[in-house]
Amino acid sequence: MKPSANQLNFSGGPGALPESVLQQLHTAMLCVPETGLSILGISHRSEWFAQVVHELENNIRQLMGLPSSTRVLMMQGGATQQFSMLPMNLLRNGESADYIHSGYWSGKAIHEAEKSGRLQQAWSGKADQFSRLPSDAELALSKDAAYFHYVSNETVEGLQFHRVPGLETVPRICDMSSDLLSAPAEFNRYAMIYAHAQKNIGPAGVTVVILRDDFMNTLPDDLPGFINYHAQADAHSIYNTPPVFAIYSVLLVTRWLRDEIGGLHNMAQRNQAKADCLYQLLDDHADFYRGRAATADRSKMNVVFNLPDAGIEQAFLQAARQAGFSGLNGHRSIGGIRASIYNGLEFAATEHLADFMRQFHKRYRIPATSKPVLSQAYA
Amino acid sequence: MKPSANQLNFSGGPGALPESVLQQLHTAMLCVPETGLSILGISHRSEWFAQVVHELENNIRQLMGLPSSTRVLMMQGGATQQFSMLPMNLLRNGESADYIHSGYWSGKAIHEAEKSGRLQQAWSGKADQFSRLPSDAELALSKDAAYFHYVSNETVEGLQFHRVPGLETVPRICDMSSDLLSAPAEFNRYAMIYAHAQKNIGPAGVTVVILRDDFMNTLPDDLPGFINYHAQADAHSIYNTPPVFAIYSVLLVTRWLRDEIGGLHNMAQRNQAKADCLYQLLDDHADFYRGRAATADRSKMNVVFNLPDAGIEQAFLQAARQAGFSGLNGHRSIGGIRASIYNGLEFAATEHLADFMRQFHKRYRIPATSKPVLSQAYA
């Protein structure tokens, strides 16, 4: 059976969501079964919605193995709002924080945070064009930092930390926007984790923020409500009207992870299989499909590669679109090709893509003595 | 034909949306016709979405009769974020702003704004338990205020300004969260207007912010991006990943207003008819259904009233639920009954409610000499 357009959506984000979640949201648009009302017309102060948030908080704690002494918040404003909220909350009195600059998104985090506080660069991958991640030995970490910040997965460059960097004595804060809930991890080693939903967790418009109680207690409580973690936590994410639809969507994704997938361990196996499928293909045709990331730092979420030149890349993208794939263009900042293989994408989709890439490679003649020429099939 | 649950949804917000919009969103959950993809899996950097925002900005300008020298932004964080952003942008150097305190929501605006700047109270309705709005003569306005702020419609108390208060020489800023796009108004007399979507405009999770260019030019540009109006405007609301679904929903509502309703003049006539239907019923049974707002200040969006005592109010709400109505409970801060009759609610629904209220009044025996007793029908 030919997969649907949604099933072949390799978008870097907002990304594909699981088919069964989309089906439930399709129904909920007209009628949420328990309420009889459209999800868009239900009060955020209803008993039903309080229960949605309650279950969602618990599902996330359960999936991630977090103790009850952890707050789980649903906020607005994306990771970008968190970029600023961190220094606005933690660097008000001249303190300094350590940041790893490992790619486009950690660069954005630094750019925003610098407007509100003093930062130290623990490492930068700029000299290597963000093609690899640092070793522990390369990190310049301060014992006195107010916090240490990094991005676990760089979606643009396709780099992912496969260990937990940083000192245990400094609050560790991680932007896991593009890999939270994609695999188990030592989540209890973090003071704070945040992730916008639109990769693995739900639609754009809601951000999951997880705070350990002991860290939360160090945060100020005199900031305006919309940037006050205490106010948001005390209100269980209903300080003011929250994005009801987006939060309900995230609830359905956590149920899917728990009941259909069977938890993060199983999710990680599926994601590993998808990544293996595509990276194996890159390695088998390394002269043609040129992986961007250092092998040890390859992302299991974003497979980023180049073709021999920009003209061939355009031909590849055009042929891919014609074959039913979408979202394969690289990030606008660096171009190239990017296959994002978030939780919602099925293994079969990566097999389809690998087949397509093998065919594209075959049909593409590279005469030994001249510039590559498109075969008729892709001219 | 018996109306659906969505058609009898009198929720104070998130409120009922038009049936034809819900149908299109139902379809878009699986496939937006122009793209073939679920609305939840479409990139915010796609051509398609840029066009969505472009059309939406223009639709709002056209519906409201705004000149092209007006910015139309879609932001996150609700009106609550705007409550704080105003002083954070405009009162940084010790300036003061004038605020009218006319009810629950203007009180919230003041509560949040006070955390970030100096405010003067232009008038307070507290002594009258927020049962009426001020005359122009009662307003204590400063010529030197950085801006003047009020809430056009108080949803909790059912009060609505039917004129434009404030000095023409001071930037006028209005929270129109609960009546924007419900009727025409002299919108060009405002420096800034904002409104969260979840009453008349769309689902929770997006806020419409309208800024006149001359006012925009007075705002600082060195704030972090998420609270920087310049950054948001320059990026046409795509500074970072916006709430794609919510914005698309608002686009569909503006198309509905333009194409199915025929503009704000027609919308106002429909809303007037709904309000007349319910207020006439209150006036006809003024001893039993006791309207909360002074007659001259009655809201055309929220019809708020009490019954003879709290026990009867509970019986009313229970009977209403059994009859298929939802969302009629008053705001948790004051109790009582509230019928919210936003754009998406059809006139027929108010007729159904009026019929129900007439029947409830009839069946409810009030013996001349004793406490009111429920008849069997509603016991």
Interface residues (C-beta under 8 A of the other chain):
Chain A: A5 N6 N9 S11 G12 G13 P14 G15 A16 L17 L22 Q23 L25 H26 M29 L30 C31 G36 L37 S38 L40 G41 I42 S43 H44 R45 Q76 G77 G78 A79 T80 Q81 F83 S84 M88 E112 K115 S116 H196 Q198 G202 P203 A204 G205 V206 D222 L223 P224 G225 F226 I227 Y239 N240 T241 P242 P243 V244 F245 A246 S249 S326 G327 R332 G344
Chain B: A5 N6 N9 S11 G12 G13 P14 G15 A16 L17 L22 Q23 L25 H26 M29 L30 C31 G36 L37 S38 L40 G41 I42 S43 H44 R45 Q76 G77 G78 A79 T80 Q81 F83 S84 M88 E112 K115 S116 H196 Q198 G202 P203 A204 G205 V206 D222 L223 P224 G225 F226 I227 Y239 N240 T241 P242 P243 V244 F245 A246 S249 S326 G327 R332 G344
